[in-house]
Amino acid sequence: MTEHREARDTSDEAATADTAEVTDAADTTATDHADADSALPRRTVARTAKLASLPLGMAGRAVGGWGRRLTGQSAEEVNAGLSAKAAEQLFEVLGTLKGGAMKFGQALSVFEAAVPDELAEPYRDALTRLQAAAPPMPAKQTHRVLAEQLGRSWRQRFAEFDDEPTAAASIGQVHRGTWHDGRAVAVKVQYPGADDALRGDLRQLQRFSRLFQSLVPGTDVKPLLAELADRMDEELDYRREADNQRAFSKAFAGDEQVLVPRVVASSPKVIVSEWVTGTSYSEIIRSGTRDQRDEAGRLLAEFHYSSPARAQLLHSDPHPGNFMLREDGRVCVIDFGAVARLPYGAPPAMGRIMRLALEGRSEELYAALRAEGFVRPDTEIDPDDVYAYLHPIVAPLAEERFHFSRRWAQDQALRMGDLRGQDFRTGRSLNLPPHWLLIHRVTAGAIGILCQLDAELPLRSIVEEWQPGFAD
């Protein structure tokens, strides 16, 4: 079993002097240290030029490919070469820029299971690598952030601190350390300038949303980018992330299936949390056994559907790097920067819609969708077309156990993306109400992970237990 160190966000309810919020130097946030050795390129012109190179590169390769077709190469050879080069450029640009560019890449990577194999293979690995990889920032820059956030005597809080990061993410990186009381801890440090880079990247990416749409068919890129932009202030404030993690940790304390590590200390740009180990879902996707795949999928579904009832929150950053399967059989969940607040739990209307679609009650289904705003007041759609559109999506609930696979995900993406088909026209006629956007995206992301895992699990029984409105 590989030891994974993505325990960037661990939580603790104990309110001792050392585990309380760190505020002494936290509000003197990092000014724009434009160091040449910065790990996160922040100059707007440079970042914009790199992002612009993605669509320009795609266009240039398409023209070059057309020329190679004229010289006798087959369409398959040309397309394979273009896809491989696009993958390499995608990883190079999104991964090295970090910030909003890498966050966008991580969000896309969840949906790669829906990409047809003949198109996906060249860049599947590149997208998956985005879930955990990024160049580190230099040690002296890390020390500067720690001093600004934890105080000049920050080293006294640690018995040991490893300058070499163990994991990197879109806006921060993780170091292993030993707290002064002997606990092994993970220290998540935000990159200086991450706020400016995140905002600038997302603005630029939104300009190219139509071009990026082709990377993952069946994924609506424009609202995904809009949602990332809307939530960026939340993700940039590690104090809020620490509070989210504390809430999850409290809700799942002592649980036999889910572990949410405890927070030791936090500030606006640093989180110190308990160190945890396990086998990352990314690794299980690559080389897990059948039993690992099925159990990882079941635990993910349990966590996803039970969180609104148990924590009144929904973990909203579903990608494999945020989940680990532990030796004790529990799933460890990390990274709580993006969270949906559901004070009344999951909406019962969701369960009723799922049940009506499953049972083929098209008229009642149509009425429920209209009541929730999925059908606009000035729009008329055939209820049978709506049922035909939604029924395949809820098909996993029709069986005692369902096998989530890439083939199933690809079939759904192709069905909904076929411009000549009725399902495409029906989908275009439906509306996604703003208050449903995050729940929809997170559920789709979780299902994407289940398909990447190739997991077979009893989803129906999980939904019956936790989703209000489904079993009523």
C-alpha positions as CSV (number, residue, x, y, z in Angstrom):
1,M,0.0,0.0,0.0
2,T,1.3,3.4,-0.9
3,E,1.4,6.0,1.8
4,H,-0.4,9.1,0.7
5,R,0.1,12.5,2.3
6,E,-2.8,14.6,1.1
7,A,-3.9,15.1,4.7
8,R,-3.8,18.9,4.0
9,D,-7.0,19.5,6.0
10,T,-7.3,17.7,9.3
11,S,-9.7,18.8,12.0
12,D,-9.9,19.0,15.8
13,E,-12.6,20.1,18.2
14,A,-10.4,20.5,21.2
15,A,-10.0,24.2,22.1
16,T,-6.7,24.4,23.9
17,A,-4.3,27.3,23.6
18,D,-2.3,25.6,20.9
19,T,-5.2,24.3,18.9
20,A,-7.2,27.5,18.9
21,E,-7.3,29.7,15.8
22,V,-3.9,31.3,15.0
23,T,-4.4,35.0,14.6
24,D,-1.4,36.7,16.0
25,A,0.3,37.3,12.7
26,A,-2.3,35.9,10.3
27,D,-3.9,39.1,9.2
28,T,-0.6,40.5,8.0
29,T,-1.1,38.5,4.8
30,A,1.6,38.1,2.3
31,T,2.2,41.2,0.2
32,D,3.0,40.7,-3.4
33,H,6.5,39.3,-3.1
34,A,7.4,39.2,-6.7
35,D,10.3,36.8,-6.1
36,A,12.0,35.2,-9.1
37,D,11.8,31.9,-7.2
38,S,8.0,32.1,-6.7
39,A,6.3,28.7,-7.2
40,L,3.2,30.3,-8.6
41,P,3.7,32.6,-11.7
42,R,1.6,35.6,-10.9
43,R,2.3,38.3,-13.6
44,T,-1.0,38.7,-15.4
45,V,0.5,39.1,-18.9
46,A,2.6,35.9,-18.5
47,R,-0.3,33.8,-17.2
48,T,-2.7,35.2,-19.8
49,A,-0.2,34.3,-22.6
50,K,0.2,30.8,-21.3
51,L,-3.6,30.2,-21.1
52,A,-4.1,31.7,-24.5
53,S,-1.6,29.2,-25.9
54,L,-4.0,26.4,-25.2
55,P,-6.7,27.3,-27.8
56,L,-4.1,28.7,-30.2
57,G,-2.2,25.5,-29.9
58,M,-5.3,23.4,-30.6
59,A,-6.1,25.5,-33.7
60,G,-2.5,25.2,-34.9
61,R,-2.4,21.5,-34.5
62,A,-5.7,21.1,-36.3
63,V,-4.3,23.0,-39.3
64,G,-1.1,20.9,-39.2
65,G,-3.1,17.7,-39.0
66,W,-5.2,18.7,-42.0
67,G,-1.9,19.1,-43.9
68,R,-0.7,15.7,-42.8
69,R,-3.9,14.2,-44.0
70,L,-3.1,15.6,-47.5
71,T,0.3,13.9,-47.4
72,G,-1.3,10.5,-46.9
73,Q,-1.5,9.9,-43.1
74,S,-4.7,8.3,-41.9
75,A,-7.3,10.2,-39.9
76,E,-6.7,7.8,-37.0
77,E,-2.9,8.4,-37.0
78,V,-3.4,12.2,-37.2
79,N,-6.1,12.4,-34.5
80,A,-4.0,10.2,-32.1
81,G,-1.0,12.5,-32.6
82,L,-3.1,15.6,-32.1
83,S,-4.8,14.3,-29.0
84,A,-1.4,13.3,-27.4
85,K,0.1,16.7,-28.0
86,A,-3.1,18.4,-26.7
87,A,-2.8,16.4,-23.6
88,E,0.8,17.3,-23.0
89,Q,0.1,21.0,-23.5
90,L,-2.9,20.8,-21.3
91,F,-0.9,19.4,-18.4
92,E,2.0,21.6,-19.0
93,V,0.0,24.8,-18.9
94,L,-2.7,24.0,-16.3
95,G,-0.3,22.1,-14.0
96,T,2.5,24.6,-13.9
97,L,0.3,27.7,-13.6
98,K,-1.5,26.2,-10.6
99,G,-4.1,28.7,-9.4
100,G,-7.5,28.7,-11.2
101,A,-5.9,27.0,-14.2
102,M,-5.0,23.9,-12.2
103,K,-8.3,24.0,-10.3
104,F,-10.1,23.9,-13.6
105,G,-8.0,21.0,-14.8
106,Q,-8.8,19.1,-11.5
107,A,-12.5,19.7,-12.0
108,L,-12.3,18.5,-15.6
109,S,-10.4,15.4,-14.6
110,V,-13.3,14.0,-12.6
111,F,-15.3,13.7,-15.8
112,E,-12.7,12.0,-18.0
113,A,-14.5,8.7,-17.6
114,A,-17.2,10.0,-19.9
115,V,-14.8,10.6,-22.8
116,P,-14.8,7.9,-25.5
117,D,-11.8,5.7,-25.3
118,E,-10.5,6.4,-28.8
119,L,-10.3,10.1,-27.9
120,A,-9.5,9.9,-24.2
121,E,-6.5,7.6,-24.0
122,P,-3.8,10.1,-25.0
123,Y,-4.8,12.7,-22.4
124,R,-6.5,10.6,-19.7
125,D,-3.2,10.2,-17.7
126,A,-2.5,14.0,-18.1
127,L,-5.8,14.9,-16.6
128,T,-5.5,12.4,-13.8
129,R,-2.0,13.7,-12.9
130,L,-3.5,17.1,-12.4
131,Q,-5.3,15.8,-9.4
132,A,-2.2,15.6,-7.3
133,A,0.8,17.1,-9.1
134,A,2.4,20.5,-9.2
135,P,5.9,22.1,-8.8
136,P,6.7,23.1,-5.2
137,M,7.5,26.6,-4.0
138,P,11.0,27.2,-2.5
139,A,11.6,26.6,1.2
140,K,12.4,30.2,2.0
141,Q,9.1,31.3,0.5
142,T,7.2,28.7,2.6
143,H,9.0,29.9,5.7
144,R,7.9,33.5,5.0
145,V,4.3,32.5,4.7
146,L,4.5,30.5,8.0
147,A,6.1,33.5,9.8
148,E,3.4,35.8,8.5
149,Q,0.6,33.4,9.4
150,L,1.8,31.7,12.6
151,G,4.1,34.4,13.9
152,R,7.9,34.8,13.8
153,S,8.3,32.1,16.4
154,W,6.4,29.6,14.3
155,R,9.2,27.0,14.5
156,Q,8.6,26.7,18.3
157,R,5.2,25.3,17.5
158,F,6.8,22.4,15.7
159,A,9.1,19.7,17.1
160,E,10.0,19.0,13.4
161,F,9.1,20.6,10.0
162,D,10.0,19.0,6.7
163,D,10.9,21.7,4.1
164,E,10.2,19.3,1.2
165,P,6.5,19.3,0.4
166,T,4.7,16.0,0.2
167,A,1.7,17.1,-1.9
168,A,0.7,20.1,-4.0
169,A,-2.7,21.5,-5.0
170,S,-4.1,24.4,-7.0
171,I,-3.5,27.1,-4.4
172,G,-1.3,25.5,-1.8
173,Q,1.1,22.7,-0.9
174,V,1.4,20.3,2.1
175,H,4.4,19.7,4.4
176,R,4.8,17.0,7.0
177,G,5.7,18.0,10.5
178,T,5.6,17.1,14.2
179,W,3.6,19.4,16.4
180,H,5.3,20.4,19.7
181,D,3.1,17.9,21.6
182,G,4.4,15.0,19.4
183,R,1.5,14.6,17.0
184,A,2.3,14.0,13.4
185,V,0.7,16.9,11.4
186,A,0.1,18.0,7.8
187,V,0.8,21.7,7.2
188,K,-1.1,23.2,4.3
189,V,0.5,26.5,3.1
190,Q,-1.1,28.8,0.5
191,Y,1.0,30.1,-2.3
192,P,1.7,33.8,-2.2
193,G,-0.3,35.6,-4.8
194,A,-2.8,32.7,-5.1
195,D,-5.8,35.1,-4.9
196,D,-4.7,37.2,-7.8
197,A,-3.7,34.2,-9.9
198,L,-7.0,32.4,-9.2
199,R,-9.2,35.4,-10.1
200,G,-7.2,36.2,-13.3
201,D,-7.1,32.6,-14.5
202,L,-10.8,32.0,-14.1
203,R,-11.6,35.2,-16.0
204,Q,-9.3,34.2,-18.8
205,L,-10.6,30.6,-18.9
206,Q,-14.2,31.8,-19.1
207,R,-13.2,33.5,-22.4
208,F,-12.2,30.1,-23.9
209,S,-15.0,28.0,-22.4
210,R,-16.3,26.9,-25.7
211,L,-12.9,25.6,-26.9
212,F,-12.3,23.7,-23.7
213,Q,-15.8,22.1,-24.0
214,S,-14.3,19.7,-26.6
215,L,-11.8,18.3,-24.0
216,V,-14.5,16.5,-22.0
217,P,-17.7,15.9,-24.0
218,G,-20.9,15.9,-21.9
219,T,-19.5,18.3,-19.4
220,D,-20.9,21.9,-19.4
221,V,-17.7,23.9,-19.0
222,K,-19.2,27.4,-18.8
223,P,-21.2,27.0,-15.6
224,L,-18.4,24.9,-14.1
225,L,-16.1,27.9,-14.5
226,A,-18.7,30.3,-13.3
227,E,-19.2,28.3,-10.1
228,L,-15.4,28.1,-9.5
229,A,-15.3,31.9,-9.8
230,D,-18.2,32.4,-7.4
231,R,-16.6,30.2,-4.7
232,M,-13.0,31.4,-5.0
233,D,-13.2,33.7,-1.9
234,E,-14.3,30.7,0.2
235,E,-11.4,28.5,-1.0
236,L,-8.8,31.3,-0.5
237,D,-9.7,31.7,3.2
238,Y,-8.2,28.7,5.1
239,R,-10.0,29.8,8.3
240,R,-13.3,29.1,6.7
241,E,-11.9,25.8,5.3
242,A,-10.8,24.8,8.8
243,D,-14.3,25.6,10.2
244,N,-15.8,23.4,7.4
245,Q,-13.5,20.6,8.3
246,R,-14.2,20.9,12.1
247,A,-17.9,20.6,11.3
248,F,-17.4,17.5,9.2
249,S,-15.0,16.0,11.8
250,K,-17.6,16.5,14.5
251,A,-20.4,15.0,12.5
252,F,-18.4,11.9,11.6
253,A,-16.5,11.5,14.9
254,G,-16.2,7.9,15.9
255,D,-17.7,6.7,12.6
256,E,-16.8,3.2,11.5
257,Q,-16.7,4.1,7.8
258,V,-15.6,7.7,7.4
259,L,-12.6,9.5,8.9
260,V,-12.2,13.3,8.7
261,P,-8.9,14.3,10.3
262,R,-9.0,17.0,13.0
263,V,-7.7,20.5,12.7
264,V,-4.8,21.4,15.0
265,A,-4.4,25.1,14.2
266,S,-5.5,27.5,11.4
267,S,-5.0,31.0,10.0
268,P,-6.1,32.7,6.7
269,K,-3.4,31.0,4.7
270,V,-2.2,28.0,6.7
271,I,-3.9,25.0,8.1
272,V,-2.2,22.5,10.5
273,S,-4.0,19.2,10.8
274,E,-3.5,15.6,11.9
275,W,-1.4,13.5,9.6
276,V,-3.2,10.6,8.0
277,T,-2.2,7.8,5.6
278,G,-4.0,5.6,3.1
279,T,-4.3,4.5,-0.5
280,S,-5.4,7.4,-2.6
281,Y,-8.4,6.8,-4.9
282,S,-6.2,8.0,-7.7
283,E,-4.0,4.9,-7.1
284,I,-7.0,2.6,-6.8
285,I,-8.2,3.9,-10.1
286,R,-4.9,3.1,-11.7
287,S,-4.2,-0.3,-10.2
288,G,-6.7,-1.2,-7.4
289,T,-8.1,-4.7,-6.9
290,R,-11.7,-5.5,-7.6
291,D,-12.5,-5.5,-3.8
292,Q,-10.7,-2.2,-3.3
293,R,-12.6,-0.6,-6.2
294,D,-16.0,-1.8,-5.0
295,E,-15.4,-0.8,-1.4
296,A,-13.9,2.6,-2.3
297,G,-17.0,3.3,-4.4
298,R,-19.4,2.2,-1.7
299,L,-17.7,4.4,1.0
300,L,-17.7,7.4,-1.3
301,A,-21.4,7.0,-2.0
302,E,-22.1,6.6,1.7
303,F,-20.2,9.8,2.5
304,H,-21.7,11.8,-0.3
305,Y,-25.3,10.9,0.4
306,S,-25.1,10.9,4.2
307,S,-23.2,14.2,4.7
308,P,-26.2,16.6,4.2
309,A,-28.2,14.7,6.9
310,R,-25.3,14.3,9.3
311,A,-23.3,17.5,8.8
312,Q,-25.8,19.7,7.0
313,L,-22.9,20.2,4.5
314,L,-21.8,18.7,1.2
315,H,-18.2,18.2,0.4
316,S,-18.0,20.0,-3.0
317,D,-14.5,19.1,-4.3
318,P,-15.0,15.6,-5.6
319,H,-11.8,14.4,-7.2
320,P,-9.8,11.2,-6.4
321,G,-6.9,13.0,-4.7
322,N,-9.3,14.0,-1.8
323,F,-10.2,10.5,-0.8
324,M,-8.0,7.7,0.7
325,L,-8.9,4.1,1.6
326,R,-7.3,3.3,4.9
327,E,-6.1,-0.1,6.2
328,D,-8.8,0.1,8.9
329,G,-11.4,0.0,6.2
330,R,-12.5,3.7,6.5
331,V,-12.4,6.3,3.8
332,C,-10.4,9.4,4.8
333,V,-11.8,12.6,3.3
334,I,-9.7,15.8,3.0
335,D,-9.8,19.3,1.5
336,F,-12.8,21.2,2.6
337,G,-12.3,24.5,0.9
338,A,-15.4,24.0,-1.3
339,V,-18.5,23.1,0.7
340,A,-22.2,23.5,0.1
341,R,-24.3,24.5,3.1
342,L,-27.5,22.6,3.4
343,P,-29.0,23.6,6.8
344,Y,-32.1,21.4,6.1
345,G,-30.3,18.5,4.6
346,A,-30.6,17.3,1.0
347,P,-33.8,18.7,-0.6
348,P,-36.6,16.2,-0.6
349,A,-37.6,17.3,-4.1
350,M,-34.4,15.6,-5.3
351,G,-35.5,12.3,-3.9
352,R,-39.0,12.6,-5.4
353,I,-37.7,13.5,-8.8
354,M,-35.4,10.4,-8.7
355,R,-38.2,8.2,-7.7
356,L,-40.6,9.5,-10.3
357,A,-38.0,9.1,-13.1
358,L,-37.2,5.6,-11.9
359,E,-40.9,4.6,-11.9
360,G,-41.8,6.2,-15.2
361,R,-44.4,8.5,-13.8
362,S,-43.8,11.1,-16.5
363,E,-46.6,13.5,-15.8
364,E,-45.8,13.7,-12.1
365,L,-42.1,14.0,-12.9
366,Y,-42.8,16.9,-15.3
367,A,-44.9,18.7,-12.7
368,A,-42.2,18.2,-10.0
369,L,-39.5,19.5,-12.4
370,R,-41.6,22.6,-13.3
371,A,-42.3,23.3,-9.6
372,E,-38.5,23.3,-8.9
373,G,-37.7,25.5,-11.8
374,F,-36.1,22.9,-14.1
375,V,-38.8,23.8,-16.6
376,R,-39.2,27.5,-17.2
377,P,-42.7,29.0,-17.0
378,D,-42.6,30.0,-20.7
379,T,-41.3,26.5,-21.9
380,E,-43.4,23.5,-22.9
381,I,-41.7,20.1,-23.2
382,D,-43.3,16.7,-23.8
383,P,-43.3,14.9,-20.4
384,D,-42.5,11.6,-22.1
385,D,-39.4,13.2,-23.6
386,V,-38.3,14.5,-20.1
387,Y,-38.8,11.0,-18.7
388,A,-36.8,9.4,-21.6
389,Y,-34.0,11.9,-20.9
390,L,-33.8,11.3,-17.1
391,H,-34.6,7.6,-16.8
392,P,-31.1,6.4,-17.9
393,I,-29.5,8.6,-15.4
394,V,-31.4,7.0,-12.5
395,A,-31.1,3.5,-13.9
396,P,-28.4,2.6,-11.2
397,L,-31.2,2.8,-8.7
398,A,-33.3,0.2,-10.4
399,E,-30.9,-2.6,-9.4
400,E,-29.8,-4.0,-6.1
401,R,-26.2,-3.5,-7.2
402,F,-25.0,-1.4,-10.1
403,H,-21.7,-1.5,-11.9
404,F,-20.5,2.0,-12.7
405,S,-18.1,1.9,-15.6
406,R,-16.5,4.1,-18.2
407,R,-18.7,2.6,-20.9
408,W,-21.8,3.6,-19.0
409,A,-20.5,7.1,-18.5
410,Q,-19.5,7.4,-22.2
411,D,-23.0,6.2,-23.3
412,Q,-24.6,8.9,-21.2
413,A,-22.4,11.6,-22.5
414,L,-22.9,10.5,-26.1
415,R,-26.6,10.2,-25.7
416,M,-27.0,13.7,-24.2
417,G,-24.4,15.2,-26.5
418,D,-25.8,13.9,-29.8
419,L,-27.0,17.0,-31.6
420,R,-29.3,14.9,-33.8
421,G,-31.0,13.1,-30.9
422,Q,-34.2,14.0,-29.0
423,D,-32.3,13.8,-25.6
424,F,-30.0,16.6,-26.7
425,R,-33.0,18.8,-27.6
426,T,-34.7,18.0,-24.3
427,G,-31.6,18.7,-22.3
428,R,-31.2,22.1,-24.0
429,S,-34.9,22.9,-23.1
430,L,-34.4,22.2,-19.4
431,N,-33.1,24.7,-16.9
432,L,-30.8,24.2,-14.0
433,P,-31.9,26.4,-11.1
434,P,-29.0,28.3,-9.4
435,H,-29.7,26.6,-6.0
436,W,-29.4,23.2,-7.6
437,L,-26.2,23.9,-9.5
438,L,-23.7,22.9,-6.9
439,I,-25.6,19.8,-5.8
440,H,-25.9,18.7,-9.4
441,R,-22.2,19.3,-10.1
442,V,-21.0,17.5,-7.0
443,T,-23.2,14.5,-7.6
444,A,-22.1,14.3,-11.2
445,G,-18.5,14.5,-10.0
446,A,-19.0,11.7,-7.4
447,I,-20.6,9.5,-10.1
448,G,-17.6,10.3,-12.3
449,I,-15.3,8.9,-9.6
450,L,-17.4,5.8,-9.3
451,C,-17.0,5.2,-13.1
452,Q,-13.3,5.8,-12.9
453,L,-13.1,3.2,-10.1
454,D,-15.2,0.8,-12.2
455,A,-17.0,0.1,-8.9
456,E,-20.0,-2.1,-8.3
457,L,-22.1,-1.1,-5.3
458,P,-25.6,-1.1,-3.7
459,L,-26.4,2.5,-4.5
460,R,-30.1,2.0,-4.2
461,S,-30.0,1.0,-0.5
462,I,-27.6,4.0,0.2
463,V,-30.0,6.4,-1.4
464,E,-33.0,4.9,0.3
465,E,-31.4,5.4,3.7
466,W,-30.0,9.0,3.2
467,Q,-31.9,10.8,0.4
468,P,-35.1,12.4,1.7
469,G,-38.1,12.0,-0.6
470,F,-36.9,8.9,-2.4
471,A,-38.4,6.2,-0.1
472,D,-41.4,8.3,1.0
